[in-house]
Every structure is written in structure tokens, then in C-alpha cells.
Amino acid sequence: MIKKIIPLVIVLGVSILIIGIYLSSLNFEETDSEEINSQVEEIIIVDVVMPIKVSRPGCDIEDICYIPSTVIVEKGKSVTWLNEDSSFHSVTSGFYGEPSGIFDSGYLDPYQYYTLSFDEYGTYDYFCTLHPWMKAQVIVK
């Protein structure tokens, strides 16, 4: 069975909510709604996306290696990152060559996601261990 992620982007003011819906390949014209609902495996709310082609240098020029590059969350809330690229990526605290050790997603496969709860106020810089130009931050208020 072939499975796909279908990103659904919803713009709420200045915030972007990205919901990934994993579906089996179906012919929607010939499938009733009960069968479609039974094929929905997982719905995730994504806060940050690693878009396609960021494994190549240049995304840093437009600040689109992680979208958005700065996320502001309330203390106790979580952030979810989704790798939409065809390359492995990571979400690692600190700066390239100077990881802080606070968090590390490990390598994220294409369409794999990572969620982390932020329980302390502060600014958390992060980067991709494989691609030094990829960097962003989470601000916890």
C-alpha cells in the first residue's frame, strides 16, 4: 500500500498552521467517505517545515531553511518540525560546530517529524547537523 503525506496549509493571521494528513493511495471519485476516513492514519499539526531542496546551500540567503525560521511559543507548549525534503535533516540545539546538548532530533527521514515541549523560558537556537547553513530559533515566552 502506498502512503502519502498531503500537506494542508492554513493561514491564521501571521501564523501558518500546516497539517500533514497521511493517506493511503485511493481513488477519491470511487471511494465513499467511510472508506476514506478508515484510511486516514495520522493527523499531525506542524509548526516548522524543512522544505524541499534545503540540503543545498542558498536557503539561508532567503531565511527559508526552516519555515518559519523563528517560532514563538508559550512556556509548556511544544513545537513540531516536519522534514519535507528528500534528504535527512536534524533539529539540534546550539550552533553548527557548537551544539548545546539541550535537544537533538537525530536524523529525520523525509516526511518524518519531531516534537519537543519547551518548559523553560528563553531563546533556543538550533541547526541541522548535516547542513551548516540551516539554522533557526524557538523563543519561549
A tleap script that builds the chain and sets N, CA, C and O, in Angstrom:
source leaprc.protein.ff14SB
mol = sequence {
  NMET ILE LYS LYS ILE ILE PRO LEU VAL ILE
  VAL LEU GLY VAL SER ILE LEU ILE ILE GLY
  ILE TYR LEU SER SER LEU ASN PHE GLU GLU
  THR ASP SER GLU GLU ILE ASN SER GLN VAL
  GLU GLU ILE ILE ILE VAL ASP VAL VAL MET
  PRO ILE LYS VAL SER ARG PRO GLY CYS ASP
  ILE GLU ASP ILE CYS TYR ILE PRO SER THR
  VAL ILE VAL GLU LYS GLY LYS SER VAL THR
  TRP LEU ASN GLU ASP SER SER PHE HIE SER
  VAL THR SER GLY PHE TYR GLY GLU PRO SER
  GLY ILE PHE ASP SER GLY TYR LEU ASP PRO
  TYR GLN TYR TYR THR LEU SER PHE ASP GLU
  TYR GLY THR TYR ASP TYR PHE CYS THR LEU
  HIE PRO TRP MET LYS ALA GLN VAL ILE VAL
  CLYS
}
set mol.1.N position { 0.843 -1.169 0.000 }
set mol.1.CA position { 0.000 0.000 0.000 }
set mol.1.C position { 0.896 1.243 0.000 }
set mol.1.O position { 1.790 1.352 0.839 }
set mol.2.N position { 0.675 2.161 -0.908 }
set mol.2.CA position { 1.450 3.393 -0.995 }
set mol.2.C position { 0.836 4.419 -0.057 }
set mol.2.O position { -0.378 4.621 -0.046 }
set mol.3.N position { 1.690 5.063 0.727 }
set mol.3.CA position { 1.200 6.073 1.661 }
set mol.3.C position { 1.816 7.408 1.291 }
set mol.3.O position { 2.984 7.476 0.907 }
set mol.4.N position { 1.047 8.448 1.403 }
set mol.4.CA position { 1.488 9.799 1.066 }
set mol.4.C position { 1.171 10.723 2.219 }
set mol.4.O position { 0.279 10.455 3.024 }
set mol.5.N position { 1.914 11.819 2.290 }
set mol.5.CA position { 1.532 12.890 3.200 }
set mol.5.C position { 0.985 14.005 2.320 }
set mol.5.O position { 1.590 14.378 1.315 }
set mol.6.N position { -0.138 14.515 2.707 }
set mol.6.CA position { -0.750 15.619 1.980 }
set mol.6.C position { -0.707 16.823 2.891 }
set mol.6.O position { -1.453 16.882 3.868 }
set mol.7.N position { 0.177 17.816 2.587 }
set mol.7.CA position { 0.208 18.987 3.455 }
set mol.7.C position { -1.001 19.879 3.197 }
set mol.7.O position { -1.369 20.129 2.049 }
set mol.8.N position { -1.601 20.346 4.259 }
set mol.8.CA position { -2.712 21.283 4.194 }
set mol.8.C position { -2.262 22.515 4.944 }
set mol.8.O position { -1.987 22.450 6.143 }
set mol.9.N position { -2.183 23.646 4.246 }
set mol.9.CA position { -1.680 24.868 4.855 }
set mol.9.C position { -2.850 25.783 5.163 }
set mol.9.O position { -3.679 26.062 4.297 }
set mol.10.N position { -2.910 26.247 6.398 }
set mol.10.CA position { -3.951 27.173 6.829 }
set mol.10.C position { -3.261 28.413 7.370 }
set mol.10.O position { -2.419 28.310 8.261 }
set mol.11.N position { -3.605 29.592 6.844 }
set mol.11.CA position { -3.014 30.837 7.310 }
set mol.11.C position { -3.961 31.478 8.308 }
set mol.11.O position { -5.118 31.760 7.995 }
set mol.12.N position { -3.454 31.704 9.518 }
set mol.12.CA position { -4.235 32.323 10.592 }
set mol.12.C position { -3.512 33.594 11.004 }
set mol.12.O position { -2.583 33.546 11.810 }
set mol.13.N position { -3.925 34.723 10.464 }
set mol.13.CA position { -3.204 35.970 10.747 }
set mol.13.C position { -1.795 35.851 10.219 }
set mol.13.O position { -1.596 35.621 9.026 }
set mol.14.N position { -0.810 36.005 11.092 }
set mol.14.CA position { 0.583 35.873 10.670 }
set mol.14.C position { 1.108 34.472 10.920 }
set mol.14.O position { 2.243 34.168 10.554 }
set mol.15.N position { 0.299 33.600 11.542 }
set mol.15.CA position { 0.740 32.244 11.820 }
set mol.15.C position { 0.349 31.319 10.680 }
set mol.15.O position { -0.689 31.499 10.043 }
set mol.16.N position { 1.174 30.349 10.438 }
set mol.16.CA position { 0.872 29.348 9.437 }
set mol.16.C position { 0.728 28.018 10.152 }
set mol.16.O position { 1.622 27.605 10.891 }
set mol.17.N position { -0.373 27.360 9.939 }
set mol.17.CA position { -0.624 26.054 10.514 }
set mol.17.C position { -0.531 25.050 9.377 }
set mol.17.O position { -1.252 25.158 8.385 }
set mol.18.N position { 0.338 24.095 9.518 }
set mol.18.CA position { 0.494 23.092 8.482 }
set mol.18.C position { 0.087 21.763 9.082 }
set mol.18.O position { 0.628 21.326 10.097 }
set mol.19.N position { -0.867 21.136 8.442 }
set mol.19.CA position { -1.346 19.854 8.915 }
set mol.19.C position { -0.990 18.827 7.860 }
set mol.19.O position { -1.339 18.977 6.689 }
set mol.20.N position { -0.303 17.796 8.274 }
set mol.20.CA position { 0.024 16.723 7.348 }
set mol.20.C position { -0.944 15.583 7.564 }
set mol.20.O position { -1.115 15.120 8.692 }
set mol.21.N position { -1.570 15.132 6.518 }
set mol.21.CA position { -2.504 14.028 6.601 }
set mol.21.C position { -1.915 12.871 5.802 }
set mol.21.O position { -1.686 12.994 4.598 }
set mol.22.N position { -1.672 11.761 6.466 }
set mol.22.CA position { -1.144 10.582 5.803 }
set mol.22.C position { -2.318 9.759 5.300 }
set mol.22.O position { -3.190 9.357 6.070 }
set mol.23.N position { -2.328 9.517 3.998 }
set mol.23.CA position { -3.402 8.735 3.397 }
set mol.23.C position { -2.826 7.620 2.547 }
set mol.23.O position { -1.744 7.753 1.974 }
set mol.24.N position { -3.552 6.532 2.473 }
set mol.24.CA position { -3.221 5.507 1.501 }
set mol.24.C position { -3.651 6.029 0.141 }
set mol.24.O position { -4.509 6.908 0.055 }
set mol.25.N position { -3.065 5.497 -0.916 }
set mol.25.CA position { -3.480 5.953 -2.234 }
set mol.25.C position { -4.889 5.427 -2.507 }
set mol.25.O position { -5.133 4.221 -2.479 }
set mol.26.N position { -5.788 6.333 -2.763 }
set mol.26.CA position { -7.186 5.994 -3.003 }
set mol.26.C position { -7.675 6.713 -4.244 }
set mol.26.O position { -7.147 7.761 -4.614 }
set mol.27.N position { -8.665 6.155 -4.872 }
set mol.27.CA position { -9.359 6.855 -5.941 }
set mol.27.C position { -10.551 7.528 -5.279 }
set mol.27.O position { -11.565 6.884 -5.006 }
set mol.28.N position { -10.426 8.833 -5.020 }
set mol.28.CA position { -11.438 9.536 -4.234 }
set mol.28.C position { -12.788 9.633 -4.948 }
set mol.28.O position { -13.820 9.784 -4.294 }
set mol.29.N position { -12.791 9.547 -6.289 }
set mol.29.CA position { -14.063 9.620 -7.001 }
set mol.29.C position { -14.892 8.359 -6.805 }
set mol.29.O position { -16.121 8.414 -6.861 }
set mol.30.N position { -14.228 7.210 -6.572 }
set mol.30.CA position { -14.934 5.951 -6.442 }
set mol.30.C position { -14.968 5.439 -5.005 }
set mol.30.O position { -15.396 4.308 -4.775 }
set mol.31.N position { -14.534 6.229 -4.044 }
set mol.31.CA position { -14.439 5.785 -2.662 }
set mol.31.C position { -15.415 6.570 -1.803 }
set mol.31.O position { -15.478 7.797 -1.883 }
set mol.32.N position { -16.189 5.847 -0.969 }
set mol.32.CA position { -17.124 6.569 -0.115 }
set mol.32.C position { -16.391 7.152 1.094 }
set mol.32.O position { -15.258 6.769 1.388 }
set mol.33.N position { -17.050 8.080 1.789 }
set mol.33.CA position { -16.397 8.810 2.873 }
set mol.33.C position { -16.005 7.903 4.037 }
set mol.33.O position { -15.001 8.170 4.698 }
set mol.34.N position { -16.763 6.837 4.310 }
set mol.34.CA position { -16.389 5.929 5.396 }
set mol.34.C position { -15.062 5.234 5.098 }
set mol.34.O position { -14.222 5.084 5.985 }
set mol.35.N position { -14.878 4.811 3.848 }
set mol.35.CA position { -13.632 4.144 3.483 }
set mol.35.C position { -12.463 5.119 3.535 }
set mol.35.O position { -11.374 4.748 3.972 }
set mol.36.N position { -12.669 6.361 3.096 }
set mol.36.CA position { -11.614 7.369 3.174 }
set mol.36.C position { -11.246 7.604 4.629 }
set mol.36.O position { -10.062 7.630 4.965 }
set mol.37.N position { -12.244 7.778 5.506 }
set mol.37.CA position { -11.973 8.006 6.925 }
set mol.37.C position { -11.222 6.840 7.551 }
set mol.37.O position { -10.383 7.048 8.428 }
set mol.38.N position { -11.508 5.623 7.120 }
set mol.38.CA position { -10.810 4.471 7.682 }
set mol.38.C position { -9.364 4.410 7.208 }
set mol.38.O position { -8.547 3.727 7.825 }
set mol.39.N position { -9.027 5.112 6.122 }
set mol.39.CA position { -7.671 5.106 5.589 }
set mol.39.C position { -6.791 6.203 6.176 }
set mol.39.O position { -5.573 6.176 5.998 }
set mol.40.N position { -7.394 7.174 6.879 }
set mol.40.CA position { -6.610 8.239 7.496 }
set mol.40.C position { -5.867 7.641 8.679 }
set mol.40.O position { -6.484 7.159 9.629 }
set mol.41.N position { -4.550 7.673 8.620 }
set mol.41.CA position { -3.745 7.053 9.665 }
set mol.41.C position { -3.383 8.019 10.773 }
set mol.41.O position { -3.450 7.664 11.950 }
set mol.42.N position { -3.003 9.226 10.419 }
set mol.42.CA position { -2.471 10.128 11.424 }
set mol.42.C position { -2.605 11.560 10.945 }
set mol.42.O position { -2.372 11.860 9.775 }
set mol.43.N position { -2.970 12.415 11.834 }
set mol.43.CA position { -3.009 13.844 11.543 }
set mol.43.C position { -2.048 14.509 12.506 }
set mol.43.O position { -2.144 14.319 13.718 }
set mol.44.N position { -1.120 15.289 11.971 }
set mol.44.CA position { -0.171 15.993 12.826 }
set mol.44.C position { -0.254 17.481 12.541 }
set mol.44.O position { -0.439 17.893 11.396 }
set mol.45.N position { -0.119 18.274 13.571 }
set mol.45.CA position { -0.063 19.720 13.433 }
set mol.45.C position { 1.414 20.084 13.447 }
set mol.45.O position { 2.130 19.760 14.395 }
set mol.46.N position { 1.857 20.741 12.421 }
set mol.46.CA position { 3.270 21.042 12.238 }
set mol.46.C position { 3.491 22.536 12.413 }
set mol.46.O position { 2.752 23.354 11.865 }
set mol.47.N position { 4.527 22.886 13.192 }
set mol.47.CA position { 4.858 24.285 13.422 }
set mol.47.C position { 5.969 24.775 12.499 }
set mol.47.O position { 5.977 25.939 12.099 }
set mol.48.N position { 6.908 23.890 12.161 }
set mol.48.CA position { 8.064 24.260 11.346 }
set mol.48.C position { 8.275 23.181 10.280 }
set mol.48.O position { 8.186 21.987 10.563 }
set mol.49.N position { 8.552 23.619 9.064 }
set mol.49.CA position { 8.794 22.702 7.952 }
set mol.49.C position { 10.201 22.897 7.420 }
set mol.49.O position { 10.676 24.026 7.295 }
set mol.50.N position { 10.862 21.798 7.108 }
set mol.50.CA position { 12.113 21.816 6.353 }
set mol.50.C position { 11.706 21.520 4.916 }
set mol.50.O position { 11.463 20.362 4.575 }
set mol.51.N position { 11.626 22.540 4.069 }
set mol.51.CA position { 11.087 22.343 2.722 }
set mol.51.C position { 12.078 21.642 1.789 }
set mol.51.O position { 13.225 21.386 2.157 }
set mol.52.N position { 11.618 21.341 0.592 }
set mol.52.CA position { 12.470 20.664 -0.378 }
set mol.52.C position { 13.657 21.545 -0.780 }
set mol.52.O position { 13.572 22.773 -0.786 }
set mol.53.N position { 14.749 20.886 -1.110 }
set mol.53.CA position { 15.985 21.486 -1.623 }
set mol.53.C position { 16.769 22.324 -0.622 }
set mol.53.O position { 17.658 23.073 -1.028 }
set mol.54.N position { 16.469 22.222 0.687 }
set mol.54.CA position { 17.261 22.987 1.651 }
set mol.54.C position { 18.570 22.289 1.996 }
set mol.54.O position { 19.392 22.830 2.736 }
set mol.55.N position { 18.759 21.099 1.464 }
set mol.55.CA position { 20.035 20.407 1.672 }
set mol.55.C position { 21.127 21.006 0.799 }
set mol.55.O position { 22.297 20.642 0.916 }
set mol.56.N position { 20.741 21.918 -0.069 }
set mol.56.CA position { 21.705 22.645 -0.894 }
set mol.56.C position { 21.898 24.048 -0.306 }
set mol.56.O position { 20.941 24.649 0.181 }
set mol.57.N position { 23.122 24.568 -0.348 }
set mol.57.CA position { 23.334 25.931 0.145 }
set mol.57.C position { 22.460 26.930 -0.612 }
set mol.57.O position { 22.175 26.749 -1.796 }
set mol.58.N position { 22.045 27.975 0.080 }
set mol.58.CA position { 21.261 29.042 -0.547 }
set mol.58.C position { 19.973 29.354 0.185 }
set mol.58.O position { 19.487 30.483 0.115 }
set mol.59.N position { 19.406 28.382 0.886 }
set mol.59.CA position { 18.152 28.656 1.607 }
set mol.59.C position { 18.383 29.686 2.708 }
set mol.59.O position { 17.459 30.392 3.112 }
set mol.60.N position { 19.624 29.767 3.189 }
set mol.60.CA position { 19.952 30.723 4.242 }
set mol.60.C position { 19.887 32.163 3.757 }
set mol.60.O position { 19.647 33.072 4.552 }
set mol.61.N position { 20.094 32.381 2.474 }
set mol.61.CA position { 20.051 33.736 1.911 }
set mol.61.C position { 18.655 34.327 2.066 }
set mol.61.O position { 18.504 35.502 2.401 }
set mol.62.N position { 17.633 33.503 1.820 }
set mol.62.CA position { 16.245 33.960 1.952 }
set mol.62.C position { 15.639 33.589 3.310 }
set mol.62.O position { 14.466 33.867 3.559 }
set mol.63.N position { 16.432 32.962 4.188 }
set mol.63.CA position { 15.990 32.557 5.514 }
set mol.63.C position { 14.795 31.607 5.432 }
set mol.63.O position { 13.803 31.769 6.142 }
set mol.64.N position { 14.917 30.595 4.533 }
set mol.64.CA position { 13.829 29.632 4.351 }
set mol.64.C position { 14.301 28.186 4.544 }
set mol.64.O position { 13.697 27.259 4.004 }
set mol.65.N position { 15.374 27.994 5.309 }
set mol.65.CA position { 15.847 26.633 5.566 }
set mol.65.C position { 14.878 25.888 6.484 }
set mol.65.O position { 14.611 24.702 6.289 }
set mol.66.N position { 14.367 26.585 7.467 }
set mol.66.CA position { 13.279 26.116 8.323 }
set mol.66.C position { 12.190 27.178 8.174 }
set mol.66.O position { 12.468 28.370 8.298 }
set mol.67.N position { 10.965 26.756 7.912 }
set mol.67.CA position { 9.878 27.721 7.721 }
set mol.67.C position { 8.828 27.512 8.800 }
set mol.67.O position { 8.240 26.433 8.867 }
set mol.68.N position { 8.569 28.507 9.653 }
set mol.68.CA position { 9.276 29.780 9.763 }
set mol.68.C position { 10.612 29.589 10.484 }
set mol.68.O position { 10.829 28.594 11.175 }
set mol.69.N position { 11.492 30.561 10.304 }
set mol.69.CA position { 12.822 30.462 10.913 }
set mol.69.C position { 12.816 30.853 12.396 }
set mol.69.O position { 13.745 30.517 13.130 }
set mol.70.N position { 11.791 31.546 12.827 }
set mol.70.CA position { 11.632 31.872 14.247 }
set mol.70.C position { 10.218 31.491 14.668 }
set mol.70.O position { 9.238 31.906 14.049 }
set mol.71.N position { 10.128 30.702 15.721 }
set mol.71.CA position { 8.836 30.288 16.263 }
set mol.71.C position { 8.747 30.818 17.687 }
set mol.71.O position { 9.684 30.674 18.472 }
set mol.72.N position { 7.623 31.427 18.011 }
set mol.72.CA position { 7.389 31.917 19.368 }
set mol.72.C position { 6.290 31.063 19.985 }
set mol.72.O position { 5.192 30.954 19.440 }
set mol.73.N position { 6.603 30.453 21.139 }
set mol.73.CA position { 5.631 29.592 21.823 }
set mol.73.C position { 5.544 29.972 23.292 }
set mol.73.O position { 6.448 30.600 23.842 }
set mol.74.N position { 4.451 29.586 23.910 }
set mol.74.CA position { 4.287 29.792 25.342 }
set mol.74.C position { 5.021 28.685 26.093 }
set mol.74.O position { 5.156 27.565 25.598 }
set mol.75.N position { 5.483 29.009 27.273 }
set mol.75.CA position { 6.139 28.028 28.139 }
set mol.75.C position { 5.202 26.838 28.340 }
set mol.75.O position { 4.010 27.014 28.591 }
set mol.76.N position { 5.746 25.629 28.227 }
set mol.76.CA position { 4.966 24.414 28.384 }
set mol.76.C position { 4.368 23.876 27.101 }
set mol.76.O position { 3.854 22.757 27.083 }
set mol.77.N position { 4.425 24.647 26.026 }
set mol.77.CA position { 3.881 24.204 24.736 }
set mol.77.C position { 4.964 23.478 23.946 }
set mol.77.O position { 6.150 23.581 24.259 }
set mol.78.N position { 4.549 22.753 22.934 }
set mol.78.CA position { 5.501 22.008 22.122 }
set mol.78.C position { 5.581 22.571 20.709 }
set mol.78.O position { 4.699 23.301 20.257 }
set mol.79.N position { 6.657 22.212 20.029 }
set mol.79.CA position { 6.888 22.582 18.636 }
set mol.79.C position { 7.112 21.288 17.870 }
set mol.79.O position { 7.815 20.393 18.337 }
set mol.80.N position { 6.505 21.196 16.686 }
set mol.80.CA position { 6.684 20.021 15.831 }
set mol.80.C position { 7.316 20.457 14.520 }
set mol.80.O position { 6.843 21.386 13.865 }
set mol.81.N position { 8.392 19.772 14.146 }
set mol.81.CA position { 9.104 20.003 12.897 }
set mol.81.C position { 8.803 18.848 11.950 }
set mol.81.O position { 8.723 17.698 12.381 }
set mol.82.N position { 8.635 19.148 10.654 }
set mol.82.CA position { 8.410 18.129 9.625 }
set mol.82.C position { 9.453 18.283 8.531 }
set mol.82.O position { 9.631 19.374 7.991 }
set mol.83.N position { 10.132 17.213 8.207 }
set mol.83.CA position { 11.104 17.209 7.116 }
set mol.83.C position { 10.383 16.877 5.813 }
set mol.83.O position { 10.030 15.722 5.578 }
set mol.84.N position { 10.163 17.881 4.965 }
set mol.84.CA position { 9.532 17.667 3.661 }
set mol.84.C position { 10.560 17.497 2.550 }
set mol.84.O position { 10.190 17.336 1.387 }
set mol.85.N position { 11.826 17.530 2.885 }
set mol.85.CA position { 12.889 17.398 1.898 }
set mol.85.C position { 13.144 15.918 1.598 }
set mol.85.O position { 12.681 15.041 2.327 }
set mol.86.N position { 13.877 15.654 0.529 }
set mol.86.CA position { 14.241 14.274 0.201 }
set mol.86.C position { 15.533 13.853 0.901 }
set mol.86.O position { 15.957 12.704 0.777 }
set mol.87.N position { 16.157 14.769 1.632 }
set mol.87.CA position { 17.389 14.495 2.372 }
set mol.87.C position { 17.106 14.374 3.864 }
set mol.87.O position { 16.074 14.835 4.352 }
set mol.88.N position { 18.033 13.751 4.577 }
set mol.88.CA position { 17.966 13.724 6.032 }
set mol.88.C position { 18.255 15.120 6.570 }
set mol.88.O position { 19.025 15.870 5.969 }
set mol.89.N position { 17.643 15.472 7.697 }
set mol.89.CA position { 17.921 16.726 8.395 }
set mol.89.C position { 17.829 16.450 9.891 }
set mol.89.O position { 17.381 15.385 10.316 }
set mol.90.N position { 18.263 17.433 10.681 }
set mol.90.CA position { 18.113 17.320 12.131 }
set mol.90.C position { 17.661 18.652 12.701 }
set mol.90.O position { 17.733 19.694 12.050 }
set mol.91.N position { 17.195 18.582 13.933 }
set mol.91.CA position { 16.839 19.754 14.734 }
set mol.91.C position { 17.688 19.615 15.986 }
set mol.91.O position { 17.351 18.854 16.894 }
set mol.92.N position { 18.800 20.358 16.031 }
set mol.92.CA position { 19.795 20.197 17.088 }
set mol.92.C position { 20.066 21.541 17.745 }
set mol.92.O position { 20.375 22.514 17.058 }
set mol.93.N position { 19.954 21.605 19.063 }
set mol.93.CA position { 20.131 22.876 19.770 }
set mol.93.C position { 21.564 23.373 19.693 }
set mol.93.O position { 22.512 22.588 19.682 }
set mol.94.N position { 21.705 24.703 19.640 }
set mol.94.CA position { 23.011 25.354 19.569 }
set mol.94.C position { 23.284 25.868 18.170 }
set mol.94.O position { 22.378 26.255 17.432 }
set mol.95.N position { 24.560 25.857 17.832 }
set mol.95.CA position { 25.014 26.326 16.521 }
set mol.95.C position { 25.892 25.251 15.898 }
set mol.95.O position { 26.443 24.410 16.608 }
set mol.96.N position { 26.025 25.274 14.578 }
set mol.96.CA position { 26.845 24.285 13.892 }
set mol.96.C position { 28.262 24.314 14.470 }
set mol.96.O position { 28.879 25.376 14.555 }
set mol.97.N position { 28.760 23.172 14.857 }
set mol.97.CA position { 30.080 23.086 15.477 }
set mol.97.C position { 30.073 23.340 16.971 }
set mol.97.O position { 31.067 23.080 17.649 }
set mol.98.N position { 28.948 23.851 17.498 }
set mol.98.CA position { 28.821 24.153 18.930 }
set mol.98.C position { 27.442 23.744 19.447 }
set mol.98.O position { 26.694 24.595 19.928 }
set mol.99.N position { 27.090 22.461 19.357 }
set mol.99.CA position { 25.777 22.052 19.879 }
set mol.99.C position { 25.702 22.274 21.385 }
set mol.99.O position { 26.689 22.088 22.096 }
set mol.100.N position { 24.518 22.674 21.869 }
set mol.100.CA position { 24.363 22.956 23.303 }
set mol.100.C position { 23.971 21.722 24.102 }
set mol.100.O position { 24.092 21.716 25.327 }
set mol.101.N position { 23.505 20.677 23.426 }
set mol.101.CA position { 23.116 19.455 24.128 }
set mol.101.C position { 21.733 19.491 24.751 }
set mol.101.O position { 21.355 18.542 25.438 }
set mol.102.N position { 20.968 20.545 24.538 }
set mol.102.CA position { 19.631 20.650 25.139 }
set mol.102.C position { 18.649 19.716 24.435 }
set mol.102.O position { 17.855 19.041 25.091 }
set mol.103.N position { 18.700 19.675 23.097 }
set mol.103.CA position { 17.839 18.751 22.356 }
set mol.103.C position { 18.494 18.378 21.037 }
set mol.103.O position { 19.327 19.111 20.503 }
set mol.104.N position { 18.100 17.230 20.531 }
set mol.104.CA position { 18.611 16.738 19.248 }
set mol.104.C position { 17.636 15.701 18.710 }
set mol.104.O position { 17.389 14.679 19.351 }
set mol.105.N position { 17.096 15.963 17.560 }
set mol.105.CA position { 16.121 15.057 16.950 }
set mol.105.C position { 16.773 13.802 16.393 }
set mol.105.O position { 16.090 12.810 16.135 }
set mol.106.N position { 18.089 13.835 16.204 }
set mol.106.CA position { 18.712 12.786 15.410 }
set mol.106.C position { 18.359 13.051 13.949 }
set mol.106.O position { 17.720 14.054 13.635 }
set mol.107.N position { 18.770 12.164 13.070 }
set mol.107.CA position { 18.452 12.364 11.655 }
set mol.107.C position { 16.985 12.067 11.401 }
set mol.107.O position { 16.474 11.012 11.776 }
set mol.108.N position { 16.317 13.019 10.756 }
set mol.108.CA position { 14.913 12.859 10.384 }
set mol.108.C position { 14.838 12.429 8.927 }
set mol.108.O position { 15.339 13.126 8.045 }
set mol.109.N position { 14.224 11.298 8.674 }
set mol.109.CA position { 13.989 10.836 7.305 }
set mol.109.C position { 13.018 11.785 6.611 }
set mol.109.O position { 12.329 12.558 7.276 }
set mol.110.N position { 12.955 11.735 5.287 }
set mol.110.CA position { 11.925 12.510 4.589 }
set mol.110.C position { 10.533 12.179 5.140 }
set mol.110.O position { 10.180 11.012 5.308 }
set mol.111.N position { 9.766 13.210 5.413 }
set mol.111.CA position { 8.402 13.160 5.938 }
set mol.111.C position { 8.314 12.605 7.355 }
set mol.111.O position { 7.236 12.219 7.807 }
set mol.112.N position { 9.426 12.566 8.045 }
set mol.112.CA position { 9.416 12.218 9.463 }
set mol.112.C position { 9.315 13.521 10.256 }
set mol.112.O position { 9.776 14.567 9.798 }
set mol.113.N position { 8.719 13.456 11.433 }
set mol.113.CA position { 8.576 14.659 12.241 }
set mol.113.C position { 9.145 14.440 13.636 }
set mol.113.O position { 9.367 13.315 14.082 }
set mol.114.N position { 9.372 15.575 14.305 }
set mol.114.CA position { 9.960 15.596 15.648 }
set mol.114.C position { 9.207 16.630 16.467 }
set mol.114.O position { 9.004 17.755 16.011 }
set mol.115.N position { 8.790 16.258 17.675 }
set mol.115.CA position { 8.053 17.167 18.547 }
set mol.115.C position { 8.800 17.303 19.871 }
set mol.115.O position { 9.280 16.320 20.436 }
set mol.116.N position { 8.886 18.533 20.348 }
set mol.116.CA position { 9.587 18.811 21.596 }
set mol.116.C position { 8.799 19.831 22.405 }
set mol.116.O position { 8.339 20.835 21.862 }
set mol.117.N position { 8.642 19.578 23.697 }
set mol.117.CA position { 7.975 20.504 24.607 }
set mol.117.C position { 9.018 21.429 25.224 }
set mol.117.O position { 10.101 20.987 25.607 }
set mol.118.N position { 8.688 22.706 25.317 }
set mol.118.CA position { 9.585 23.712 25.890 }
set mol.118.C position { 9.031 24.160 27.234 }
set mol.118.O position { 8.011 24.845 27.302 }
set mol.119.N position { 9.722 23.760 28.311 }
set mol.119.CA position { 9.249 24.011 29.665 }
set mol.119.C position { 9.992 25.140 30.371 }
set mol.119.O position { 9.693 25.438 31.527 }
set mol.120.N position { 10.938 25.764 29.712 }
set mol.120.CA position { 11.714 26.867 30.290 }
set mol.120.C position { 11.682 28.060 29.344 }
set mol.120.O position { 11.756 27.897 28.126 }
set mol.121.N position { 11.573 29.264 29.910 }
set mol.121.CA position { 11.636 30.483 29.105 }
set mol.121.C position { 13.017 30.616 28.475 }
set mol.121.O position { 14.007 30.125 29.017 }
set mol.122.N position { 13.074 31.281 27.336 }
set mol.122.CA position { 14.370 31.556 26.729 }
set mol.122.C position { 14.333 31.495 25.220 }
set mol.122.O position { 13.288 31.261 24.613 }
set mol.123.N position { 15.492 31.708 24.626 }
set mol.123.CA position { 15.668 31.621 23.183 }
set mol.123.C position { 16.538 30.409 22.902 }
set mol.123.O position { 17.635 30.279 23.446 }
set mol.124.N position { 16.044 29.531 22.056 }
set mol.124.CA position { 16.728 28.287 21.729 }
set mol.124.C position { 17.114 28.304 20.252 }
set mol.124.O position { 16.272 28.128 19.371 }
set mol.125.N position { 18.399 28.520 20.002 }
set mol.125.CA position { 18.905 28.443 18.641 }
set mol.125.C position { 19.078 26.971 18.290 }
set mol.125.O position { 19.411 26.151 19.145 }
set mol.126.N position { 18.846 26.646 17.014 }
set mol.126.CA position { 19.050 25.272 16.568 }
set mol.126.C position { 19.528 25.259 15.125 }
set mol.126.O position { 19.468 26.270 14.424 }
set mol.127.N position { 20.006 24.088 14.691 }
set mol.127.CA position { 20.608 23.949 13.364 }
set mol.127.C position { 20.459 22.507 12.902 }
set mol.127.O position { 19.979 21.647 13.641 }
set mol.128.N position { 20.880 22.260 11.668 }
set mol.128.CA position { 20.931 20.914 11.111 }
set mol.128.C position { 22.378 20.437 11.154 }
set mol.128.O position { 23.269 21.114 10.639 }
set mol.129.N position { 22.616 19.288 11.757 }
set mol.129.CA position { 23.985 18.778 11.891 }
set mol.129.C position { 24.610 18.401 10.547 }
set mol.129.O position { 25.833 18.319 10.438 }
set mol.130.N position { 23.793 18.172 9.540 }
set mol.130.CA position { 24.301 17.777 8.219 }
set mol.130.C position { 24.496 18.945 7.259 }
set mol.130.O position { 25.241 18.832 6.286 }
set mol.131.N position { 23.830 20.063 7.529 }
set mol.131.CA position { 23.831 21.199 6.606 }
set mol.131.C position { 24.069 22.485 7.402 }
set mol.131.O position { 23.121 23.049 7.947 }
set mol.132.N position { 25.310 22.953 7.478 }
set mol.132.CA position { 25.674 24.067 8.366 }
set mol.132.C position { 24.952 25.388 8.098 }
set mol.132.O position { 24.901 26.239 8.986 }
set mol.133.N position { 24.402 25.579 6.921 }
set mol.133.CA position { 23.702 26.821 6.596 }
set mol.133.C position { 22.279 26.834 7.164 }
set mol.133.O position { 21.643 27.888 7.196 }
set mol.134.N position { 21.778 25.698 7.604 }
set mol.134.CA position { 20.413 25.620 8.128 }
set mol.134.C position { 20.418 25.976 9.622 }
set mol.134.O position { 21.014 25.267 10.434 }
set mol.135.N position { 19.755 27.069 9.970 }
set mol.135.CA position { 19.660 27.475 11.371 }
set mol.135.C position { 18.378 28.258 11.596 }
set mol.135.O position { 17.844 28.881 10.679 }
set mol.136.N position { 17.892 28.216 12.834 }
set mol.136.CA position { 16.650 28.903 13.187 }
set mol.136.C position { 16.577 28.999 14.704 }
set mol.136.O position { 17.547 28.687 15.395 }
set mol.137.N position { 15.422 29.433 15.229 }
set mol.137.CA position { 15.306 29.519 16.680 }
set mol.137.C position { 13.854 29.435 17.146 }
set mol.137.O position { 12.906 29.750 16.427 }
set mol.138.N position { 13.743 28.990 18.394 }
set mol.138.CA position { 12.461 28.948 19.103 }
set mol.138.C position { 12.588 29.927 20.257 }
set mol.138.O position { 13.565 29.900 21.004 }
set mol.139.N position { 11.594 30.790 20.395 }
set mol.139.CA position { 11.545 31.732 21.519 }
set mol.139.C position { 10.368 31.308 22.408 }
set mol.139.O position { 9.226 31.208 21.959 }
set mol.140.N position { 10.685 31.066 23.672 }
set mol.140.CA position { 9.664 30.620 24.625 }
set mol.140.C position { 9.358 31.786 25.554 }
set mol.140.O position { 10.243 32.282 26.251 }
set mol.141.N position { 8.094 32.223 25.563 }
set mol.141.CA position { 7.662 33.357 26.390 }
set mol.141.C position { 6.705 32.900 27.450 }
set mol.141.O position { 6.231 33.712 28.245 }
savepdb mol mol.pdb
quit
